[in-house]
Structures are given as C-alpha cells and as structure tokens.
Amino acid sequence: MKNTTKSLGTVALALFSFFFFYTDSREWILSGVLSLVILLLGLALAFGEGKIFPDWKADTVFCGLVGILLAFALARTPALVLQELGWSTFGLFFYFVALPFGWSIGVAFSQKPGLAVFGGGGSGGGFSLTGALGAETSKTREKILDTSVVIDGRVLDIADTHFLDGPLILPNFVLREIQLISDSPDPIKRARGRRGLDMLKKLQTKGSIEVKITYTDYSDTREVDQKLVKLARDTGGSIVTNDFNLNKVAELQGVKVLNLNNLANALKPVVLPGEEFPITVIKEGKDENQGIGYLEDGTMVVIENGGYLVGKEIRVAVTSIIQTAAGKMIFTKVQNAQGNSNR
C-alpha cells in the first residue's frame, strides 16, 4: 500500500507538470520530455530515500539546504532568460533539477571535507560527489539480527568485546517468531525460544551496544528470511546470522552478511601437518579402526588406527586438514599409541 501511494503520487506530479508545461508552450514533445525527467526524479526520491539519505544528521541537512540555495541561485539565470522569451513556465524545470542536484552537492560536501574547512568538526580529505553516500552508509550500517543468532547467544559475548559496532536492529517479525518458539509445546524448542528472549533482555540491559526494534514489516511475504533480506536491502544494513541457507540467499541478492559461524571458524587455532597434540578419543569412526575426537573449539579430529583407544587420551600427529562448508576436519595418526594406552 505504501509503495502504491508513492507511485500514484509521483505519476500525479508528472501529469500535473505535463499539463503545466503544455499550457504554457503548446509543445507536446518538449512538455513530455520534461515531465518524464520529473517522473524519473520523483521515483528516485520516492523509492530510494533509504539508500540516498540513510541517516540525516544536523550538519548533513545544513549542507544539503545550502547546496539547494546555491543551485537555485544558478538556476535563476536560465529561468529569467526563458521568461524573457515568453516561456516562463519552463523556468520551473531548472528549479526542479536544481533541487536534487543541490542537495546531492551539499550532502557530498558535508562528508568531505565537511564543516571542518570552517573550523568545525570533520574528517577532512578530498571532495568527491560519489563518496558521500558510501561514506554515510559505512558509518551508519545497521546490523539486523535474525532468529538463529539471537537464540545462539554468542552475539552477546561479541558485543561485549566491542568487535561488533551498533546499532543492532531487531525486526518485530523476528521477535514474534522467537515468542512463538518460546510458546511451543516442544520442550526443546520452548527452551530455545526462552533462551533467545533472555539474550535480548541481556543485550538491552547491559548497554554495551545499542539495540533498536523496528516495526517495518512486509505483508507480501510470510517467510522471515525473505523479510530480513528485503529489510536489509531497503535500509542498506547487514544481516547477522548463523543460518547457512539465509547467508547464501542474502549474498545472491547483494546483501552483506555477518555469519558468526564463519567468524568462529576463522578464529579457531591453526594446526599444520606434522604438528602433534594430545586428544581424547570420544568414539569410533565410520571407517574400520578409526577414532573420533574433538578439540576444545569443537573441531572434529579423525584418528587413524584410533578406534580401539576410545576413552583414552593419546598423542596424535596431523596428517591433513580439510575445510568444508560445515567447518574444519583434521586427520591424524596415533603417536606412541602403546605408551598412552597404558595411562
């Protein structure tokens, strides 16, 4: 409904502009071209405001308004010339063009060099028309939480270390899904849902990072994952998740994803072929006389000829390492098996 209103309003503006221009000039083609330009500018402003103006700050608004004033001053000369030629209405076209152009110039100036050139705050640096939007987005890129990462709870520890900056955005449809899980008749699902609610309460009360709830929803789809992708595309934010499938779908649609499982894998200690370390054999493997153990970070260790050493702590040497989508697997062989099996 919101998008329909924007579309109808923009079309109405274009039609009004065409009627206005044609009444003054009686030129069908010229009036149509100018109205088409106004239609395209209107659609860009109506549907791209989330990306064009992701976060309005005082200095950005000030510089944008100054840019509009300067652009209007420049547009006044051709407008007066057209007025002298009897086409006063077409002078308005230059003002229509000057509005978004002047705003863009002002926003770009507020980023680089900004008000620092007048002795105010700012980062300084070169002036770039194309750098304004990217700089603003990189500063204010929001992190949108999905259901899996809230229930997992590790985001709370990462927030405490300040490696993850805010704000963290919790969509209301994700909160509803967690509430439904916490009310599930399945005791395991119910425990997971309540854990997610506890994690959210801790995130809000600890104050180590800003957490905001957004009530933006998309009634055209019922899938939470699709709603998350749409929200991230509309706001320019990143999705924080543990869901492998959501990760792939979001990346295919050009959405930045922060996967905590990938982060955990990247932080696992590195072992090299030939390196030795102690490990306890937990169970037998699928192959004959193969043992399975785990490092403290959960990495699976496959032990050649270790199937008869279940329950023993042995010393193994790394033979190879395989990286899979699910994580890392380390293949080893037993060192001094006889000595360790007698411990």
SERORO-29070 format. One record per residue (C-alpha): residue number from 1; x, y, z; residue in one letter. Coordinates in steps of 0.5 Angstrom, whole numbers. Each point is the difference from the previous one (the first is absolute). Layout:
BEGIN
+--------+-------+-------+-------+-------+
! drenke !    c1 !    c2 !    c3 ! koldo !
+--------+-------+-------+-------+-------+
!    NUM !     X !     Y !     Z !     a !
...
+--------+-------+-------+-------+-------+
//
This chain:
BEGIN
+--------+-------+-------+-------+-------+
! drenke !    c1 !    c2 !    c3 ! koldo !
+--------+-------+-------+-------+-------+
!      1 !     0 !     0 !     0 !     m !
!      2 !     6 !     5 !     2 !     k !
!      3 !     3 !    -2 !    -7 !     n !
!      4 !    -6 !     1 !    -4 !     t !
!      5 !    -1 !     7 !     4 !     t !
!      6 !     7 !     2 !    -2 !     k !
!      7 !    -1 !    -2 !    -8 !     s !
!      8 !    -7 !     3 !     0 !     l !
!      9 !     3 !     7 !     3 !     g !
!     10 !     6 !     0 !    -5 !     t !
!     11 !    -5 !    -1 !    -6 !     v !
!     12 !    -5 !     5 !     2 !     a !
!     13 !     6 !     5 !     1 !     l !
!     14 !     3 !    -2 !    -7 !     a !
!     15 !    -7 !     1 !    -3 !     l !
!     16 !    -1 !     7 !     3 !     f !
!     17 !     7 !     2 !    -2 !     s !
!     18 !    -2 !    -2 !    -8 !     f !
!     19 !    -7 !     4 !     1 !     f !
!     20 !     4 !     6 !     3 !     f !
!     21 !     6 !     0 !    -6 !     f !
!     22 !    -5 !    -1 !    -6 !     y !
!     23 !    -5 !     5 !     3 !     t !
!     24 !     6 !     5 !    -1 !     d !
!     25 !     4 !    -3 !    -6 !     s !
!     26 !    -5 !    -4 !    -4 !     r !
!     27 !     5 !    -4 !    -2 !     e !
!     28 !    -1 !    -8 !     1 !     w !
!     29 !     6 !    -3 !    -1 !     i !
!     30 !     4 !     5 !     5 !     l !
!     31 !    -5 !     0 !     5 !     s !
!     32 !     0 !    -8 !     0 !     g !
!     33 !     8 !     0 !     1 !     v !
!     34 !     0 !     5 !     6 !     l !
!     35 !    -6 !    -4 !     3 !     s !
!     36 !     4 !    -6 !    -1 !     l !
!     37 !     6 !     3 !     3 !     v !
!     38 !    -4 !     2 !     6 !     i !
!     39 !    -3 !    -7 !     1 !     l !
!     40 !     6 !    -4 !     0 !     l !
!     41 !     3 !     5 !     5 !     l !
!     42 !    -6 !    -1 !     4 !     g !
!     43 !     0 !    -7 !     0 !     l !
!     44 !     8 !     0 !     2 !     a !
!     45 !    -2 !     4 !     6 !     l !
!     46 !    -6 !    -4 !     2 !     a !
!     47 !     3 !    -7 !     0 !     f !
!     48 !     7 !     2 !     1 !     g !
!     49 !     0 !     4 !     6 !     e !
!     50 !     2 !    -5 !     5 !     g !
!     51 !     6 !    -1 !    -4 !     k !
!     52 !     1 !     7 !    -2 !     i !
!     53 !    -1 !     3 !     7 !     f !
!     54 !     2 !    -6 !     5 !     p !
!     55 !     1 !     5 !     6 !     d !
!     56 !    -2 !     7 !     0 !     w !
!     57 !     5 !     4 !     4 !     k !
!     58 !     0 !     7 !     2 !     a !
!     59 !     6 !     2 !    -4 !     d !
!     60 !    -2 !    -4 !    -6 !     t !
!     61 !    -7 !     3 !     0 !     v !
!     62 !     3 !     7 !     1 !     f !
!     63 !     5 !    -1 !    -6 !     c !
!     64 !    -6 !    -3 !    -4 !     g !
!     65 !    -4 !     6 !     1 !     l !
!     66 !     6 !     5 !    -2 !     v !
!     67 !     1 !    -4 !    -6 !     g !
!     68 !    -7 !     0 !    -2 !     i !
!     69 !     0 !     8 !     1 !     l !
!     70 !     6 !     0 !    -5 !     l !
!     71 !    -3 !    -4 !    -5 !     a !
!     72 !    -6 !     4 !     0 !     f !
!     73 !     4 !     7 !    -1 !     a !
!     74 !     4 !    -4 !    -6 !     l !
!     75 !    -7 !    -2 !    -3 !     a !
!     76 !    -3 !     7 !     1 !     r !
!     77 !     4 !     3 !    -6 !     t !
!     78 !    -2 !    -5 !    -6 !     p !
!     79 !    -7 !     0 !     3 !     a !
!     80 !     0 !     8 !    -1 !     l !
!     81 !     2 !    -1 !    -7 !     v !
!     82 !    -6 !    -5 !    -1 !     l !
!     83 !    -4 !     5 !     3 !     q !
!     84 !     2 !     6 !    -5 !     e !
!     85 !    -1 !    -5 !    -6 !     l !
!     86 !    -7 !    -1 !     3 !     g !
!     87 !     1 !    -7 !     2 !     w !
!     88 !     0 !     2 !     8 !     s !
!     89 !    -3 !    -7 !     2 !     t !
!     90 !     6 !    -4 !    -3 !     f !
!     91 !     4 !     4 !     5 !     g !
!     92 !    -3 !    -4 !     5 !     l !
!     93 !     3 !    -6 !    -3 !     f !
!     94 !     7 !     3 !     2 !     f !
!     95 !    -2 !     0 !     7 !     y !
!     96 !    -3 !    -7 !     0 !     f !
!     97 !     7 !    -2 !    -2 !     v !
!     98 !     4 !     4 !     5 !     a !
!     99 !    -4 !    -3 !     6 !     l !
!    100 !     3 !    -7 !     0 !     p !
!    101 !     7 !     3 !    -3 !     f !
!    102 !     1 !     5 !     5 !     g !
!    103 !    -2 !    -5 !     6 !     w !
!    104 !     5 !    -5 !    -3 !     s !
!    105 !     5 !     5 !     0 !     i !
!    106 !    -1 !     2 !     7 !     g !
!    107 !     0 !    -7 !     2 !     v !
!    108 !     6 !    -1 !    -3 !     a !
!    109 !     4 !     6 !     3 !     f !
!    110 !    -3 !    -2 !     7 !     s !
!    111 !     4 !    -6 !    -1 !     q !
!    112 !     7 !     2 !    -3 !     k !
!    113 !     2 !     5 !     2 !     p !
!    114 !    -6 !     2 !     4 !     g !
!    115 !     0 !     6 !     5 !     l !
!    116 !     7 !    -1 !     2 !     a !
!    117 !     2 !     5 !    -5 !     v !
!    118 !    -3 !     5 !     4 !     f !
!    119 !     3 !    -2 !     7 !     g !
!    120 !    -5 !    -5 !     2 !     g !
!    121 !     0 !    -8 !     0 !     g !
!    122 !     1 !    -5 !    -5 !     g !
!    123 !     5 !    -4 !    -3 !     s !
!    124 !     3 !     4 !    -6 !     g !
!    125 !     2 !    -3 !    -6 !     g !
!    126 !    -1 !     1 !    -7 !     g !
!    127 !    -7 !     1 !    -3 !     f !
!    128 !    -4 !    -5 !    -4 !     s !
!    129 !    -7 !     0 !    -3 !     l !
!    130 !     0 !    -7 !     0 !     t !
!    131 !     3 !    -1 !     7 !     g !
!    132 !    -6 !     3 !     4 !     a !
!    133 !    -5 !    -6 !     0 !     l !
!    134 !     5 !    -5 !     1 !     g !
!    135 !     4 !     3 !     6 !     a !
!    136 !    -7 !     2 !     3 !     e !
!    137 !    -2 !    -7 !    -1 !     t !
!    138 !     6 !    -3 !     3 !     s !
!    139 !     0 !     4 !     6 !     k !
!    140 !    -8 !    -2 !     2 !     t !
!    141 !     0 !    -7 !    -3 !     r !
!    142 !    -5 !    -4 !     5 !     e !
!    143 !     1 !    -7 !     2 !     k !
!    144 !    -7 !    -4 !    -1 !     i !
!    145 !    -1 !    -6 !     5 !     l !
!    146 !    -3 !    -6 !    -3 !     d !
!    147 !    -4 !    -5 !     5 !     t !
!    148 !     6 !    -5 !     0 !     s !
!    149 !     5 !     5 !     2 !     v !
!    150 !    -4 !     2 !     6 !     v !
!    151 !    -1 !    -7 !     2 !     i !
!    152 !     7 !    -2 !    -1 !     d !
!    153 !     2 !     6 !     5 !     g !
!    154 !     7 !     1 !    -2 !     r !
!    155 !    -1 !     7 !    -3 !     v !
!    156 !    -1 !     2 !     8 !     l !
!    157 !     7 !    -2 !     1 !     d !
!    158 !     3 !     3 !    -7 !     i !
!    159 !    -4 !     7 !     2 !     a !
!    160 !     4 !     0 !     7 !     d !
!    161 !     6 !    -1 !    -4 !     t !
!    162 !    -1 !     6 !    -4 !     h !
!    163 !     2 !    -3 !    -6 !     f !
!    164 !    -8 !     1 !    -3 !     l !
!    165 !    -2 !     7 !     0 !     d !
!    166 !    -7 !     2 !     0 !     g !
!    167 !    -6 !     1 !     0 !     p !
!    168 !    -2 !    -7 !     0 !     l !
!    169 !    -7 !     0 !    -4 !     i !
!    170 !    -5 !    -5 !     3 !     l !
!    171 !    -6 !     0 !    -5 !     p !
!    172 !    -7 !    -1 !     3 !     n !
!    173 !    -2 !    -6 !    -4 !     f !
!    174 !     7 !    -4 !     3 !     v !
!    175 !    -3 !     2 !     7 !     l !
!    176 !    -6 !    -3 !    -2 !     r !
!    177 !     3 !    -6 !    -2 !     e !
!    178 !     4 !    -1 !     6 !     i !
!    179 !    -6 !     1 !     4 !     q !
!    180 !    -4 !    -6 !    -4 !     l !
!    181 !     6 !    -4 !     1 !     i !
!    182 !     0 !     1 !     8 !     s !
!    183 !    -7 !    -2 !     0 !     d !
!    184 !     1 !    -6 !    -4 !     s !
!    185 !    -3 !    -7 !     3 !     p !
!    186 !     7 !    -3 !    -1 !     d !
!    187 !     4 !     1 !     6 !     p !
!    188 !     7 !     0 !    -4 !     i !
!    189 !    -3 !     6 !    -5 !     k !
!    190 !    -3 !     3 !     6 !     r !
!    191 !     7 !     1 !     4 !     a !
!    192 !     3 !     2 !    -6 !     r !
!    193 !    -5 !     6 !    -1 !     g !
!    194 !     0 !     2 !     7 !     r !
!    195 !     8 !     0 !     0 !     r !
!    196 !    -1 !     5 !    -6 !     g !
!    197 !    -4 !     4 !     4 !     l !
!    198 !     5 !     0 !     6 !     d !
!    199 !     5 !     2 !    -5 !     m !
!    200 !    -4 !     6 !    -3 !     l !
!    201 !    -1 !     2 !     7 !     k !
!    202 !     7 !     0 !     2 !     k !
!    203 !     2 !     4 !    -6 !     l !
!    204 !    -4 !     5 !     1 !     q !
!    205 !     1 !     1 !     8 !     t !
!    206 !     8 !    -1 !    -1 !     k !
!    207 !     1 !     6 !    -4 !     g !
!    208 !     6 !    -2 !    -4 !     s !
!    209 !    -3 !     1 !    -6 !     i !
!    210 !    -7 !     4 !    -3 !     e !
!    211 !    -6 !    -5 !    -1 !     v !
!    212 !    -6 !     3 !    -4 !     k !
!    213 !    -6 !    -3 !    -2 !     i !
!    214 !    -3 !     1 !    -7 !     t !
!    215 !    -7 !    -1 !    -2 !     y !
!    216 !     1 !     0 !    -7 !     t !
!    217 !    -4 !    -6 !    -3 !     d !
!    218 !    -1 !    -3 !    -7 !     y !
!    219 !    -7 !    -3 !    -1 !     s !
!    220 !     1 !    -2 !    -6 !     d !
!    221 !     4 !    -6 !     2 !     t !
!    222 !     0 !    -5 !     6 !     r !
!    223 !     7 !    -2 !     0 !     e !
!    224 !     4 !     3 !     6 !     v !
!    225 !     6 !    -1 !    -4 !     d !
!    226 !    -3 !     4 !    -6 !     q !
!    227 !    -2 !     5 !     4 !     k !
!    228 !     7 !     1 !     3 !     l !
!    229 !     3 !     1 !    -7 !     v !
!    230 !    -5 !     5 !    -2 !     k !
!    231 !     1 !     4 !     6 !     l !
!    232 !     8 !     0 !    -1 !     a !
!    233 !    -1 !     2 !    -7 !     r !
!    234 !    -4 !     6 !     2 !     d !
!    235 !     4 !     2 !     6 !     t !
!    236 !     7 !    -2 !    -3 !     g !
!    237 !     1 !    -4 !     6 !     g !
!    238 !     4 !    -6 !     1 !     s !
!    239 !    -3 !    -7 !     3 !     i !
!    240 !     3 !    -3 !     6 !     v !
!    241 !    -2 !    -8 !    -1 !     t !
!    242 !     2 !    -7 !     2 !     n !
!    243 !    -4 !    -2 !    -6 !     d !
!    244 !     4 !    -3 !    -6 !     f !
!    245 !    -6 !     0 !    -5 !     n !
!    246 !    -2 !     7 !     2 !     l !
!    247 !     7 !     2 !    -1 !     n !
!    248 !     0 !    -3 !    -7 !     k !
!    249 !    -6 !     3 !    -2 !     v !
!    250 !     1 !     7 !     3 !     a !
!    251 !     7 !     0 !    -3 !     e !
!    252 !    -3 !    -2 !    -7 !     l !
!    253 !    -5 !     7 !     1 !     q !
!    254 !     6 !     4 !     1 !     g !
!    255 !    -1 !     1 !     8 !     v !
!    256 !     6 !     0 !     4 !     k !
!    257 !     0 !    -6 !     6 !     v !
!    258 !     4 !    -1 !     6 !     l !
!    259 !     0 !    -7 !     2 !     n !
!    260 !     2 !    -2 !     7 !     l !
!    261 !     2 !    -7 !    -2 !     n !
!    262 !     5 !     3 !    -5 !     n !
!    263 !     3 !     4 !     5 !     l !
!    264 !     0 !    -6 !     5 !     a !
!    265 !     4 !    -4 !    -6 !     n !
!    266 !     4 !     6 !    -1 !     a !
!    267 !     2 !     0 !     7 !     l !
!    268 !     2 !    -7 !     1 !     k !
!    269 !     7 !    -2 !     2 !     p !
!    270 !     4 !    -1 !    -7 !     v !
!    271 !     4 !    -7 !     0 !     v !
!    272 !     5 !    -2 !    -5 !     l !
!    273 !     1 !    -7 !    -3 !     p !
!    274 !     5 !    -4 !     4 !     g !
!    275 !    -2 !     4 !     7 !     e !
!    276 !    -1 !    -4 !     6 !     e !
!    277 !    -5 !     1 !     5 !     f !
!    278 !    -4 !    -4 !     6 !     p !
!    279 !    -7 !    -2 !    -1 !     i !
!    280 !    -5 !    -5 !     3 !     t !
!    281 !    -4 !    -5 !    -5 !     v !
!    282 !    -7 !     1 !     1 !     i !
!    283 !    -3 !    -5 !    -4 !     k !
!    284 !     1 !    -5 !    -6 !     e !
!    285 !     0 !     3 !    -7 !     g !
!    286 !    -3 !    -3 !    -6 !     k !
!    287 !     6 !    -3 !    -3 !     d !
!    288 !     3 !    -6 !     3 !     e !
!    289 !     4 !     1 !     6 !     n !
!    290 !    -1 !     8 !    -1 !     q !
!    291 !    -1 !     4 !     6 !     g !
!    292 !    -3 !     7 !     1 !     i !
!    293 !     2 !     5 !     5 !     g !
!    294 !    -2 !     8 !     1 !     y !
!    295 !     4 !     6 !     1 !     l !
!    296 !    -2 !     5 !     5 !     e !
!    297 !    -3 !     4 !    -5 !     d !
!    298 !    -4 !    -6 !    -3 !     g !
!    299 !     4 !    -1 !    -6 !     t !
!    300 !     0 !    -8 !    -2 !     m !
!    301 !     6 !    -4 !     0 !     v !
!    302 !     0 !    -6 !    -3 !     v !
!    303 !     6 !    -5 !     3 !     i !
!    304 !     2 !    -6 !    -5 !     e !
!    305 !     1 !    -6 !     4 !     n !
!    306 !    -3 !     3 !     6 !     g !
!    307 !    -7 !    -4 !     0 !     g !
!    308 !     3 !    -5 !     6 !     y !
!    309 !     2 !     6 !     4 !     l !
!    310 !    -7 !     3 !     2 !     v !
!    311 !     0 !     4 !     6 !     g !
!    312 !     8 !     0 !     0 !     k !
!    313 !     4 !     7 !     0 !     e !
!    314 !     5 !    -1 !    -5 !     i !
!    315 !     5 !     4 !    -4 !     r !
!    316 !    -1 !     1 !    -8 !     v !
!    317 !     3 !     3 !    -6 !     a !
!    318 !    -3 !     4 !    -5 !     v !
!    319 !     0 !    -3 !    -7 !     t !
!    320 !    -5 !     4 !    -4 !     s !
!    321 !    -5 !     5 !     1 !     i !
!    322 !    -7 !     1 !    -4 !     i !
!    323 !    -4 !     6 !     0 !     q !
!    324 !    -8 !    -1 !    -1 !     t !
!    325 !    -6 !     5 !     0 !     a !
!    326 !    -1 !    -3 !     7 !     a !
!    327 !     6 !     1 !     3 !     g !
!    328 !     7 !    -3 !     0 !     k !
!    329 !     2 !    -7 !     1 !     m !
!    330 !     7 !    -2 !     2 !     i !
!    331 !     3 !    -7 !    -2 !     f !
!    332 !     5 !    -3 !     5 !     t !
!    333 !     4 !    -6 !     1 !     k !
!    334 !     2 !    -3 !     7 !     v !
!    335 !     7 !     1 !     3 !     q !
!    336 !     2 !    -4 !     6 !     n !
!    337 !    -6 !    -4 !     0 !     a !
!    338 !     2 !    -5 !     5 !     q !
!    339 !     3 !     5 !     5 !     g !
!    340 !    -6 !     4 !     0 !     n !
!    341 !    -5 !    -6 !     0 !     s !
!    342 !     3 !    -2 !     7 !     n !
!    343 !    -1 !     6 !     3 !     r !
+--------+-------+-------+-------+-------+
//
